[in-house]
Amino acid sequence: MRDWLDNQWQNLFLYVPFLMAFGSAVYFSMTNEPDLLFAPFISVILFAIIFIKKIPAVVRGILLILFGFYYAATFTDFINTPQIKHDYSNISVTGTVDTIEYTNDKDKIILSVNASDINAGDGIAKIKISIPEDIKTPNIGDEIKLNAGIYKPSPASAPETFDYARWAYFNNLTATGYAKEINVLRNTDTNTINYVRDLLHRKSDSFLSDTLILGYKSAIPETDQKIWTATGVGHIWSISGFHMTLVGGWLFALFFLIFRSIPYITKRIPARIPAIICSWVGLLTYLFLSGIDVATVRAFLMTSLIFIAFIFGRSAISMRNVALAFCFIYLLNPHYVMQAGFQLSFSAVFGLVWFFTCIKPKMPTNKFLRITYAAILTSVVSTIFTAPFIAMHFGKFPIYSLIGNLIFLPIFSVAIMPLVFIGTLTVCFGFMTPIDLANSIYNFAYNIAIWISELPYATITVAHISNMSAMIFIVGLVSLILIKPINLKINYILFGIFTAIGVINVYMQPRPVFFATHDHELVGFVSTDGNLEFNKRKASNHYFTFDTWRTLNNEDAKDKNTRRKHDKGVYRYNTKNFNLVYIQKFTSLMKNISQLCNDDSVDFIVSYFDIDSEKCSHKILQGGFIIYENKDIKYTPTKRKWHQ
């Protein structure tokens, strides 16, 4: 046992990012805002104590968890994104266009306005505005005045599902909405990187350039995105390690050949050093051109660490470097640990680095076979390590992702990406051939992707993964990559045990039978046949809620919304363990509330209108919630700092 513990000692630093992330995840997942006094002071003290050498490892681990918790609370207070208190169906707003997001449907602008103009407090507020097709999209830097409808970012549709209000708060987004009328007050010349991105977009006029170079994730047509996701290569459209590796490799090869041909340099320093420096500058430019997404930042930091290691002759790819990149990005914004891009990116990288540096699989001697074998192993390992997070965030899993990655990654690596990269530059001089050729190759690959997506069981729907189940899976993966065995492969055993427990926990979780949004505008009933029925077929304020609830009920999100019948505005829902009444209309509420309060057979009363009664407060349910068949109620968090 002593030898085994000594073997773990050299590996302790790798636990640091996971412990900090766990502390932050606990804070972000709480139902109510904790009352934390002196959080900034405590987080600084904890950070300082962590570096004291003589602290026992277990105590240091606890301190790291506490630091993550208090650092998340401190960052939440510090960021202080302005928030509107209620929606506006028609408001006049004046501001400056910061960014334009190009999608396959409508253009969207990010507008900077004075927060006080929209009753959001002090400072500068960011609003994302959709531009109708009949209104010309303004340019970046323009000062505009618009009439718009703006809305608060919505909280989660159900407990432990995606909370858009939280995401918006930590991405400095105050509100979303749509423009009714736009007047350009002043055209402003600007030299910002967003202006350059916008210029390249207009010149190239290609969604391939928009997604693969400029980082506009929604530019790809929605139908195409679904096909690529079904084949397991949806990650291609989010600029990350795959793209950084390709661009970095091309730049390094180019500059290495250039500097090798200059004797004055090669006689004094190795050609790789100036080649690496120039490649790094090129990647930095690519980082800004791509919109500085978290996955791109992670990939850039990893590449920078690899470049530094190459310059100083050190080991370039290591678990320590991945952990350092994790810590750096975490300190920039601790909420990243709750976002899908961060989780998928780092889970894949940790898995790949562990596999190829610790397991060190034997490779064939034949060069072609070695490349093929490495590609297969990379796809398999990435699939295993990202599977829990794909299932948790998307509710589906692509079965043929291995086949998709083996077919399409080489096509994108060797043909499409280089052509798009070159074409994005040549379009500035009116030369469109590279982009046109890339589009032709893309169409060929897309037809193959359609065939794969139509194979039987191309994607499977998985049960909802709770926070507890996700944590169990993560503990299993961490045990696999961080615990260093001696004789008994204890890391594999623990990985198998935790994975099995996680799967059992997922499928043992009961499914809700009744759903309600925080404003009770939309409710859902699980009928006797197991399918969801709603009180309405459309709800503009809860557009994605239909799909979220169907996913929780293990239904296909593509299904049509079935409307449940009511009796003069009153919905009665009877189950084995409880009876519930939902009242949608004010007249129906006034006529029935007294009778329902006095009716002992009615367990719960839910109303579209905010009501309260001292005599039957035990029946009246407020806020967003779900009810299980056993009568348990679980409320959706709406009382955090990002829920105004």
FIVOMAR-456322 format. One record per residue (C-alpha): x, y, z; residue number from 1. Coordinates in Angstrom, 2 decimals. Each point is the difference from the previous one (the first is absolute). Layout:
<pts>
PT     east    north       up  kolpa
PT        X        Y        Z    NUM
...
</pts>
This chain:
<pts>
PT     east    north       up  kolpa
PT     0.00     0.00     0.00      1
PT     2.84     2.36     0.86      2
PT     1.64    -0.62    -3.38      3
PT    -3.31     0.67    -1.74      4
PT    -0.46     3.32     1.86      5
PT     3.57     1.02    -0.78      6
PT    -0.74    -0.72    -3.65      7
PT    -2.93     2.43     0.07      8
PT     1.96     2.83     1.61      9
PT     1.61     1.21    -3.23     10
PT    -3.42     0.20    -1.62     11
PT    -1.77     2.24     2.53     12
PT     0.18     3.24    -2.00     13
PT    -2.26    -1.53    -2.66     14
PT    -2.85    -0.13     2.53     15
PT     0.09     3.80     0.48     16
PT    -2.23     1.03    -2.96     17
PT    -2.60    -2.68     0.79     18
PT    -0.25     0.97     3.66     19
PT    -0.38     3.70    -0.80     20
PT    -2.55    -0.78    -2.70     21
PT    -1.99    -2.15     2.43     22
PT    -0.20     2.87     2.51     23
PT    -1.22     2.39    -2.69     24
PT    -2.51    -2.53    -1.35     25
PT    -1.49    -0.34     3.49     26
PT    -0.48     3.78     0.16     27
PT    -1.55     0.28    -3.47     28
PT    -2.36    -2.95     0.60     29
PT    -1.51     1.25     3.26     30
PT    -3.73     0.67     0.04     31
PT     0.22     3.24     1.99     32
PT     2.70     2.65     0.23     33
PT     2.20    -0.70     3.04     34
PT     0.58     2.83     2.46     35
PT     3.79     0.34    -0.24     36
PT     1.66     2.79     1.95     37
PT     3.47     1.20    -1.05     38
PT     0.15    -2.47    -2.91     39
PT     2.79     1.90    -1.85     40
PT     2.12     0.20     3.16     41
PT    -0.53    -3.68     0.83     42
PT     0.84    -1.12    -3.56     43
PT     3.29     1.95     0.10     44
PT     0.89    -1.49     3.40     45
PT    -0.81    -3.52    -1.19     46
PT     2.08     0.50    -3.15     47
PT     2.98     1.11     2.09     48
PT    -0.31    -2.86     2.51     49
PT    -0.08    -2.59    -2.78     50
PT     3.66     0.73    -0.82     51
PT     1.28    -0.70     3.53     52
PT     2.24    -3.05    -0.38     53
PT    -0.61    -1.77     3.30     54
PT    -3.80    -0.31    -0.39     55
PT    -1.11    -3.67    -0.26     56
PT    -1.26    -1.05    -3.42     57
PT    -3.55    -0.73     1.21     58
PT    -0.28     3.41     1.67     59
PT     1.37     1.68    -3.13     60
PT    -2.63    -1.79    -2.05     61
PT    -2.80     1.27     2.25     62
PT     1.44     3.52    -0.22     63
PT     0.03    -0.21    -3.81     64
PT    -3.70    -0.96     0.00     65
PT    -0.80     2.90     2.33     66
PT     2.07     2.35    -2.15     67
PT    -1.95    -1.07    -3.09     68
PT    -3.28     0.64     1.82     69
PT     0.96     3.46     1.28     70
PT     1.78     0.98    -3.20     71
PT    -3.17    -0.75    -1.99     72
PT    -2.01     2.15     2.43     73
PT     2.58     2.80    -0.21     74
PT     0.06    -0.09    -3.79     75
PT    -3.81     0.08    -0.11     76
PT    -0.03     3.21     2.05     77
PT     2.88     1.50    -1.98     78
PT    -1.47    -0.54    -3.46     79
PT    -3.32     1.65     1.01     80
PT    -1.64    -0.18    -3.43     81
PT    -2.86     2.56    -0.24     82
PT    -3.43    -1.64     0.07     83
PT    -3.43     1.23    -1.04     84
PT    -2.81    -0.55     2.50     85
PT    -2.74    -0.76    -2.53     86
PT    -0.54    -0.45    -3.73     87
PT    -0.74     2.85    -2.41     88
PT    -2.20    -0.63    -3.01     89
PT     0.84     3.38    -1.52     90
PT     2.93     2.13     1.12     91
PT     2.18     2.61    -1.69     92
PT     3.72    -0.73     0.42     93
PT     3.10     1.86    -1.18     94
PT     3.36    -1.74    -0.07     95
PT     3.08    -1.09    -1.92     96
PT     0.31    -3.21    -2.01     97
PT     2.83    -2.05     1.52     98
PT    -0.33    -3.31    -1.82     99
PT    -2.06    -1.63    -2.71    100
PT    -0.87    -3.69     0.26    101
PT    -0.80    -1.57    -3.33    102
PT    -2.36    -2.96     0.00    103
PT    -1.69    -1.97    -2.76    104
PT    -3.30     1.61     1.01    105
PT     0.28     3.58     1.25    106
PT     2.92     2.28     0.75    107
PT     0.41     1.00     3.63    108
PT     1.81     3.03     1.38    109
PT     1.52     0.53     3.42    110
PT    -0.91     3.54     1.01    111
PT     1.73     1.97     2.77    112
PT    -2.40     2.38     1.76    113
PT    -0.09     1.96     3.23    114
PT    -1.51    -2.33     2.57    115
PT    -2.06     2.84     1.45    116
PT    -1.78     0.43    -3.37    117
PT    -1.62    -3.42     0.42    118
PT    -0.42     0.23     3.79    119
PT     2.82    -2.47     0.65    120
PT     2.01     2.05     2.46    121
PT     3.39     1.56    -0.69    122
PT     2.72    -0.82    -2.51    123
PT    -0.12    -1.32    -3.54    124
PT    -2.51    -2.69    -0.96    125
PT     0.32    -2.42    -2.92    126
PT    -3.17    -0.94    -1.91    127
PT    -0.21    -2.67    -2.70    128
PT    -2.49     1.17    -2.63    129
PT    -1.36    -2.10    -2.89    130
PT    -0.29     1.93    -3.26    131
PT    -3.02    -0.81    -2.22    132
PT     0.74    -0.76    -3.65    133
PT    -1.71     3.20    -1.18    134
PT     2.31     2.21     2.09    135
PT     3.58     0.64    -1.12    136
PT     2.60    -1.15     2.53    137
PT     2.10     2.96     1.23    138
PT     3.80    -0.05    -0.01    139
PT     2.24    -0.58     3.00    140
PT     0.73     3.31     1.71    141
PT    -3.22     1.67    -1.19    142
PT    -1.97     1.98     2.54    143
PT    -3.63    -0.97    -0.47    144
PT    -3.42     0.68     1.46    145
PT    -2.51    -2.82    -0.12    146
PT    -3.45    -0.92     1.15    147
PT     0.13    -3.50     1.38    148
PT    -1.49    -2.56     2.26    149
PT     2.52    -1.18     2.58    150
PT    -0.29    -2.84     2.47    151
PT     1.72    -1.34     3.06    152
PT     2.08    -3.13    -0.62    153
PT    -2.14    -2.94     1.11    154
PT     0.88    -2.16     3.00    155
PT     0.19    -3.77    -0.31    156
PT    -3.10    -1.78    -1.31    157
PT     0.38    -2.66     2.72    158
PT     2.42    -0.75     2.85    159
PT     3.52    -0.98    -1.13    160
PT    -0.54     1.03    -3.61    161
PT     1.63     2.79    -2.00    162
PT    -0.44     3.37     1.71    163
PT     0.18     2.66    -2.71    164
PT    -0.27     2.81     2.57    165
PT     3.14    -1.26     1.73    166
PT     1.86    -0.43    -3.28    167
PT    -0.96     3.52    -1.11    168
PT     1.08     1.54     3.32    169
PT     3.49    -1.48    -0.24    170
PT     0.30     0.96    -3.65    171
PT    -0.94     3.66     0.69    172
PT    -3.33    -0.21    -1.80    173
PT    -2.80     2.06     1.54    174
PT    -2.90    -0.79    -2.31    175
PT    -1.07    -1.44    -3.33    176
PT    -2.63     1.24    -2.40    177
PT    -0.94     0.98    -3.52    178
PT     0.07     3.26    -1.93    179
PT    -3.16     1.58    -1.35    180
PT     1.69     3.02    -1.55    181
PT     3.63     1.16    -0.29    182
PT     1.32     3.48    -0.71    183
PT     3.74     0.51    -0.47    184
PT     0.94     3.20     1.82    185
PT     3.69    -0.02    -0.87    186
PT     2.29    -2.17    -2.08    187
PT     3.20    -0.57     1.91    188
PT     3.24    -1.24    -1.47    189
PT     1.59    -2.57     2.28    190
PT     3.14    -2.13    -0.08    191
PT    -1.05    -2.60     2.57    192
PT     0.51    -3.71    -0.61    193
PT    -3.78    -0.42    -0.26    194
PT     0.03     2.45    -2.90    195
PT     2.67    -2.11    -1.73    196
PT    -2.07    -3.15     0.60    197
PT    -3.05     1.70    -1.45    198
PT     1.96     1.16    -3.04    199
PT     1.30    -3.54    -0.69    200
PT    -3.53    -1.35     0.39    201
PT    -1.38     2.39    -2.58    202
PT     2.85    -0.71    -2.41    203
PT    -0.09    -3.80     0.23    204
PT    -3.79    -0.42     0.18    205
PT     0.47    -3.63     1.06    206
PT    -1.24    -1.80     3.11    207
PT     3.18    -2.13    -0.16    208
PT     2.12     3.10     0.50    209
PT    -2.43     1.30     2.65    210
PT     0.16    -3.18     2.09    211
PT     3.51    -1.39    -0.55    212
PT     1.95     3.28    -0.02    213
PT    -2.14     2.79     1.47    214
PT    -1.69    -2.02     2.75    215
PT    -3.67     0.72    -0.80    216
PT    -1.43    -3.26     1.40    217
PT    -3.56     0.51    -1.21    218
PT     0.94     0.82    -3.59    219
PT    -0.28    -3.62    -1.12    220
PT    -3.53    -0.90    -1.17    221
PT    -2.01    -1.69     2.75    222
PT    -0.77    -3.06    -2.15    223
PT     3.73    -0.45    -0.72    224
PT     0.87     0.34     3.69    225
PT    -2.41    -2.78     0.93    226
PT     1.54    -2.32    -2.59    227
PT     3.56     0.66     1.18    228
PT    -1.03    -0.46     3.63    229
PT    -1.61    -3.34    -0.86    230
PT     3.29    -1.16    -1.55    231
PT     1.97     1.02     3.11    232
PT     2.02     2.85    -1.54    233
PT    -2.05     2.98     1.12    234
PT     3.11     1.20     1.87    235
PT     1.52     1.00    -3.35    236
PT    -2.15     3.13     0.02    237
PT     1.34     1.21     3.36    238
PT     3.55     1.29    -0.37    239
PT     2.14    -1.90     2.50    240
PT     3.05    -2.26     0.16    241
PT    -0.62    -1.63    -3.38    242
PT     0.12     3.35    -1.80    243
PT     2.85     1.44     2.08    244
PT     2.11    -3.08    -0.64    245
PT    -0.54     0.21    -3.74    246
PT     0.67     3.72    -0.29    247
PT     2.97    -0.18     2.38    248
PT     1.50    -2.89    -1.97    249
PT    -0.38     1.79    -3.32    250
PT     1.51     3.22     1.33    251
PT     2.90    -1.79     1.66    252
PT     0.81    -1.96    -3.18    253
PT    -0.12     3.21    -2.07    254
PT     2.19     2.08     2.30    255
PT     2.39    -2.88     0.68    256
PT     0.71    -0.31    -3.73    257
PT     0.46     3.76    -0.26    258
PT     2.45     0.27     2.90    259
PT     1.88    -3.14    -1.06    260
PT     0.84     1.81    -3.23    261
PT     1.58     2.96     1.85    262
PT     3.56    -0.99     1.07    263
PT     0.45     3.13     2.11    264
PT    -2.70    -1.29     2.37    265
PT     0.72    -3.74    -0.06    266
PT     3.67     0.56     0.91    267
PT    -1.02     1.75     3.21    268
PT    -3.22    -1.67     1.18    269
PT    -2.02    -3.06    -1.06    270
PT    -2.49     0.85    -2.74    271
PT    -2.81    -1.46     2.09    272
PT     0.17     2.84     2.56    273
PT    -0.87     2.95    -2.30    274
PT    -2.41    -2.32    -1.86    275
PT    -1.81    -0.77     3.27    276
PT    -0.16     3.68     0.96    277
PT    -1.45     1.02    -3.37    278
PT    -2.46    -2.91     0.12    279
PT    -1.11     1.09     3.47    280
PT    -0.68     3.53    -1.26    281
PT    -2.01    -1.49    -2.86    282
PT    -2.03    -2.12     2.43    283
PT    -0.60     3.05     2.20    284
PT    -1.44     1.77    -3.03    285
PT    -2.16    -3.04    -0.74    286
PT    -1.21     0.01     3.62    287
PT    -1.29     3.56    -0.32    288
PT    -1.43    -0.55    -3.48    289
PT    -1.96    -3.00     1.31    290
PT    -1.76     2.00     2.72    291
PT     2.01    -1.21     3.05    292
PT    -2.31    -2.84     0.99    293
PT     0.89    -1.99     3.12    294
PT     0.88    -3.16    -1.97    295
PT     2.25     2.08    -2.28    296
PT     1.69     1.64     3.00    297
PT     0.64    -3.43     1.53    298
PT     1.50    -1.26    -3.26    299
PT     2.13     3.14    -0.36    300
PT     1.34    -0.32     3.55    301
PT     0.83    -3.67    -0.54    302
PT     1.76     0.82    -3.27    303
PT     1.93     2.83     1.71    304
PT     1.19    -2.37     2.73    305
PT     1.07    -2.51    -2.65    306
PT     1.90     2.71    -1.88    307
PT     1.75     1.12     3.19    308
PT     0.96    -3.60     0.75    309
PT     1.41    -0.41    -3.52    310
PT     2.07     3.17     0.35    311
PT     1.55    -1.12     3.30    312
PT     0.31    -3.65    -0.99    313
PT    -2.51    -1.26     2.55    314
PT    -2.79    -2.56    -0.28    315
PT    -2.67     1.74    -2.06    316
PT    -3.13    -2.05     0.69    317
PT    -0.68    -0.85     3.63    318
PT    -2.84    -0.19     2.48    319
PT     1.61     2.83     1.95    320
PT    -0.27     2.34    -2.99    321
PT    -3.68    -0.86    -0.42    322
PT    -0.58     0.65     3.72    323
PT     1.77     3.37    -0.25    324
PT    -2.18     1.02    -2.96    325
PT    -3.09    -1.11     1.94    326
PT     0.98     2.12     3.03    327
PT     0.74     3.08    -2.11    328
PT    -3.34    -0.08    -1.85    329
PT    -1.83    -0.81     3.24    330
PT     1.44     3.10     1.70    331
PT    -1.11     2.13    -2.97    332
PT    -3.60    -1.08     0.54    333
PT    -0.92    -2.78     2.46    334
PT    -3.40    -0.41    -1.65    335
PT     1.73    -1.63    -2.97    336
PT    -0.03    -3.27     1.98    337
PT    -3.81    -0.07    -0.43    338
PT     0.08     0.50    -3.78    339
PT    -0.16    -2.81    -2.53    340
PT     2.90     1.25    -2.14    341
PT     2.39     0.08     2.94    342
PT    -1.01    -3.43     1.26    343
PT     0.16    -1.71    -3.39    344
PT     3.27     1.66    -0.93    345
PT     1.91    -0.82     3.16    346
PT    -1.46    -3.49     0.44    347
PT     1.23    -0.96    -3.47    348
PT     3.43     1.56     0.48    349
PT     0.56    -1.53     3.45    350
PT    -0.99    -3.40    -1.38    351
PT     2.22     0.21    -3.07    352
PT     3.06     1.28     1.85    353
PT    -0.42    -2.67     2.69    354
PT    -0.40    -2.75    -2.58    355
PT     2.95     0.89    -2.23    356
PT     2.42     1.03     2.79    357
PT    -0.91    -2.49     2.75    358
PT    -1.38    -3.03    -1.83    359
PT     2.33     0.45    -2.99    360
PT    -1.69    -2.46    -2.39    361
PT     2.22    -1.92    -2.38    362
PT    -0.17     1.40    -3.52    363
PT     0.47    -1.87    -3.30    364
PT     3.32     0.58    -1.75    365
PT    -1.66     0.74    -3.33    366
PT    -0.53     3.76    -0.27    367
PT    -3.46    -0.19    -1.58    368
PT    -1.20    -2.60     2.50    369
PT     1.43     2.05     2.87    370
PT    -1.92     3.10    -1.06    371
PT    -3.20    -2.00    -0.46    372
PT     0.41    -1.77     3.33    373
PT     0.69     3.28     1.81    374
PT    -3.11     1.55    -1.56    375
PT    -2.15    -2.93     1.14    376
PT     1.39     0.12     3.53    377
PT    -0.48     3.76     0.17    378
PT    -3.64    -0.30    -1.02    379
PT    -0.69    -2.85     2.44    380
PT     1.66     1.73     2.97    381
PT    -1.68     3.34    -0.74    382
PT    -3.38    -1.72    -0.27    383
PT     0.41    -1.77     3.35    384
PT     1.09     3.12     1.88    385
PT    -2.58     2.35    -1.50    386
PT    -2.95    -2.44     0.04    387
PT    -1.39     1.02     3.44    388
PT     0.10     3.69    -0.90    389
PT    -1.55    -0.49    -3.46    390
PT    -2.84    -1.99     1.57    391
PT    -0.43     2.54     2.82    392
PT    -0.16     3.11    -2.19    393
PT    -1.66    -1.31    -3.16    394
PT    -2.04    -3.01     1.14    395
PT     1.17    -2.01    -3.01    396
PT     3.05    -2.00    -0.96    397
PT     1.30    -0.66    -3.57    398
PT     0.67    -3.73    -0.41    399
PT     2.06     0.31    -3.17    400
PT     2.31     2.77     1.23    401
PT     3.07    -2.23    -0.46    402
PT    -0.84    -0.55    -3.67    403
PT    -0.82     3.70    -0.45    404
PT     3.27     1.18     1.51    405
PT     2.08    -2.45    -2.04    406
PT    -1.65     1.10    -3.25    407
PT    -0.50     3.73     0.44    408
PT     2.91     1.22     2.12    409
PT     2.54    -0.84    -2.75    410
PT    -2.21     1.72    -2.59    411
PT    -0.24     3.16     2.09    412
PT     3.68    -0.16     1.01    413
PT     1.54    -0.54    -3.42    414
PT    -2.46     1.72    -2.32    415
PT    -2.77     2.19     1.42    416
PT     1.83     1.83     2.82    417
PT     3.09     0.96    -2.08    418
PT    -2.15     1.20    -2.89    419
PT    -2.28     2.02     2.28    420
PT     2.98     1.49     1.84    421
PT     1.67     1.05    -3.25    422
PT    -3.28     1.05    -1.58    423
PT    -0.92     2.30     2.90    424
PT     3.19     1.94    -0.75    425
PT    -0.18    -0.08    -3.80    426
PT    -3.59     1.28    -0.12    427
PT     1.38     3.35     1.14    428
PT     1.61     0.16    -3.46    429
PT    -3.05    -1.33    -1.83    430
PT     1.33    -3.57    -0.44    431
PT    -2.84    -2.37     0.92    432
PT     1.31    -3.31    -1.41    433
PT     1.19    -1.51     3.33    434
PT    -3.34     0.70     1.69    435
PT    -1.96    -1.38    -2.96    436
PT     2.12    -3.17    -0.03    437
PT    -0.48    -0.40     3.78    438
PT    -3.79     0.27    -0.49    439
PT     0.10    -2.75    -2.64    440
PT     1.95    -2.36     2.27    441
PT    -2.32     0.86     2.87    442
PT    -3.07    -0.96    -2.04    443
PT     1.62    -3.36    -0.84    444
PT     0.75    -0.67     3.69    445
PT    -3.46     1.17     1.04    446
PT    -1.68    -2.59    -2.24    447
PT     2.02    -2.72     1.73    448
PT    -0.99     1.45     3.39    449
PT    -3.69    -0.19    -0.97    450
PT     0.40    -3.69    -0.84    451
PT     1.65    -0.71     3.37    452
PT    -2.64     1.98     1.93    453
PT    -2.75    -2.07    -1.63    454
PT     1.47    -3.33     1.14    455
PT    -2.02    -1.86     2.66    456
PT     0.54     1.30     3.55    457
PT     2.26     2.85    -1.20    458
PT    -0.85     1.87     3.19    459
PT    -1.52    -1.28     3.21    460
PT    -1.94     2.02     2.56    461
PT     1.37    -0.37     3.52    462
PT    -1.66     0.63     3.33    463
PT     0.56     3.32     1.78    464
PT     3.30     0.09     1.87    465
PT    -0.35     1.74     3.37    466
PT     2.77     1.99     1.67    467
PT     0.65    -2.90     2.36    468
PT     0.33    -2.47    -2.88    469
PT     2.31     2.37    -1.86    470
PT     2.20     0.34     3.07    471
PT     0.22    -3.79     0.33    472
PT     1.11    -0.32    -3.64    473
PT     2.59     2.75     0.47    474
PT     1.42    -1.69     3.12    475
PT     0.33    -3.19    -2.05    476
PT     1.87     1.77    -2.80    477
PT     2.25     1.85     2.46    478
PT     0.79    -3.29     1.76    479
PT     0.95    -1.54    -3.34    480
PT     2.45     2.69    -1.08    481
PT     1.45     1.22     3.32    482
PT     0.36    -3.05     2.25    483
PT     3.33    -1.70    -0.73    484
PT    -0.17    -3.76     0.56    485
PT     2.95    -2.20     0.97    486
PT    -1.04    -3.61    -0.51    487
PT    -3.79    -0.08     0.31    488
PT    -1.65     2.23    -2.62    489
PT    -2.03     1.79     2.65    490
PT    -0.70     2.96    -2.31    491
PT    -1.80    -2.24    -2.51    492
PT    -1.94    -1.70     2.78    493
PT    -1.15     3.33     1.47    494
PT    -0.87     1.31    -3.46    495
PT    -2.18    -3.05    -0.62    496
PT    -1.67     0.23     3.41    497
PT    -0.82     3.71    -0.23    498
PT    -1.18    -0.32    -3.60    499
PT    -2.33    -2.85     0.95    500
PT    -1.33     1.97     2.99    501
PT    -0.54     3.03    -2.23    502
PT    -1.92    -1.98    -2.61    503
PT    -2.16    -1.66     2.67    504
PT    -0.66     3.37     1.62    505
PT    -1.08     1.49    -3.35    506
PT    -2.51    -2.73    -0.76    507
PT    -1.24    -0.29     3.59    508
PT    -0.92     3.69     0.07    509
PT    -3.80     0.48    -0.15    510
PT    -1.44     2.12    -2.79    511
PT    -2.22     3.00     0.77    512
PT    -3.70    -0.20    -0.83    513
PT    -0.79     3.73     0.18    514
PT     2.03     3.04    -1.09    515
PT    -0.47     3.75     0.54    516
PT     2.04     3.00    -1.10    517
PT     0.90     2.70     2.51    518
PT    -2.80     2.28    -1.26    519
PT    -2.52    -2.86    -0.44    520
PT    -0.64     1.09    -3.58    521
PT     0.82    -3.52    -1.18    522
PT    -0.72    -3.28     1.79    523
PT     0.40    -3.60    -1.08    524
PT    -1.91    -3.15     0.97    525
PT     1.23    -3.57    -0.55    526
PT    -3.06    -1.83    -1.33    527
PT    -0.98    -3.59     0.66    528
PT     1.86    -1.13    -3.14    529
PT     3.22     1.56     1.34    530
PT     0.16     2.93    -2.45    531
PT     0.05     3.69     0.88    532
PT    -2.99     2.25    -0.52    533
PT     0.16     3.80     0.38    534
PT    -2.46     2.75     0.79    535
PT     0.95     1.71    -3.28    536
PT     1.74    -0.89    -3.25    537
PT     2.19     3.12    -0.15    538
PT     1.64     2.22     2.59    539
PT     2.33     2.71    -1.28    540
PT     1.58     0.57     3.43    541
PT     0.67    -3.73     0.43    542
PT     0.94    -1.08    -3.50    543
PT     2.55    -2.63     1.08    544
PT    -1.94    -1.18     3.04    545
PT    -2.09    -2.40    -2.08    546
PT     3.13    -1.80    -1.18    547
PT     1.59     0.00     3.48    548
PT    -3.03    -1.58     1.63    549
PT    -0.35    -2.58    -2.76    550
PT     3.66    -0.92     0.46    551
PT    -0.59    -0.48     3.73    552
PT    -2.92    -2.24    -0.92    553
PT     2.20    -2.00    -2.42    554
PT    -1.92     1.26    -3.02    555
PT     1.31     1.24    -3.33    556
PT     0.27     3.78    -0.09    557
PT    -1.30    -0.01    -3.59    558
PT    -3.47    -1.14     1.08    559
PT    -2.87     2.44    -0.40    560
PT    -1.35     1.72     3.07    561
PT    -3.20    -1.72     1.10    562
PT    -2.49     2.25     1.77    563
PT    -1.91    -1.37     2.98    564
PT    -3.76     0.68     0.18    565
PT    -1.37     2.19     2.77    566
PT    -3.39     0.76     1.46    567
PT    -0.67     3.74    -0.26    568
PT     3.62     0.89     0.80    569
PT     0.40    -2.64     2.73    570
PT     2.34    -2.97    -0.45    571
PT    -0.46    -2.92     2.37    572
PT     2.82    -2.50     0.32    573
PT    -0.59    -3.10     2.09    574
PT     2.67    -2.60     0.83    575
PT     0.24    -2.90     2.45    576
PT     1.67     2.15     2.65    577
PT    -1.26     3.54    -0.55    578
PT    -2.61     2.15    -1.71    579
PT     0.98     3.33    -1.55    580
PT    -1.95     2.87    -1.51    581
PT     1.51     2.56    -2.38    582
PT    -2.00     3.17    -0.68    583
PT     0.86     1.99    -3.10    584
PT    -2.65     2.73    -0.16    585
PT    -0.77     2.71     2.52    586
PT    -3.79    -0.52    -0.15    587
PT     0.43    -3.72     0.63    588
PT     2.30     0.78     2.92    589
PT    -2.56     2.29     1.68    590
PT    -2.83    -2.50    -0.46    591
PT     1.89    -3.05     1.26    592
PT     2.67     1.04     2.52    593
PT    -2.20    -0.14     3.11    594
PT    -1.42    -3.38    -0.88    595
PT     3.45    -1.42    -0.81    596
PT     1.47     1.28     3.25    597
PT    -2.73    -1.77     1.94    598
PT     0.14    -3.20    -2.06    599
PT     2.05    -2.55     1.97    600
PT     0.47    -2.16    -3.10    601
PT     2.07     2.74    -1.67    602
PT     3.64    -0.16     1.07    603
PT     1.54     2.76    -2.15    604
PT    -1.27     3.20    -1.60    605
PT     2.03     1.64    -2.77    606
PT    -1.12     3.27    -1.54    607
PT     1.21     2.08    -2.93    608
PT    -0.75     3.05     2.17    609
PT     1.97     0.64     3.17    610
PT    -2.28    -0.92     2.90    611
PT     0.39    -0.46     3.73    612
PT    -2.34    -1.14     2.74    613
PT     0.77    -0.50     3.66    614
PT    -2.60    -2.76     0.36    615
PT     1.21    -2.17    -2.88    616
PT     3.62     1.09    -0.41    617
PT     1.00    -3.66     0.42    618
PT    -1.73    -0.76    -3.32    619
PT     1.10     2.98    -2.10    620
PT     3.30    -0.58    -1.81    621
PT     2.16     2.94    -1.06    622
PT     3.00     0.29    -2.33    623
PT     1.39    -2.56    -2.43    624
PT    -0.03    -3.64     1.06    625
PT    -0.48    -3.61    -0.95    626
PT    -2.08    -2.61     1.85    627
PT     0.88    -3.68     0.13    628
PT    -2.50    -2.85     0.12    629
PT     0.67    -0.50     3.71    630
PT    -1.19     3.59     0.63    631
PT     3.50     1.42     0.59    632
PT     0.52     3.53    -1.30    633
PT     3.32     1.36    -1.28    634
PT     0.22     3.74    -0.62    635
PT     1.91     1.74    -2.76    636
PT     2.55     2.51     1.39    637
PT    -1.16     3.58    -0.63    638
PT     1.46     1.79     3.01    639
PT     3.65     0.34    -0.99    640
PT     1.88     3.20    -0.87    641
PT    -0.47    -0.68    -3.71    642
PT    -3.80    -0.29     0.40    643
PT    -1.40     3.52     0.11    644
</pts>
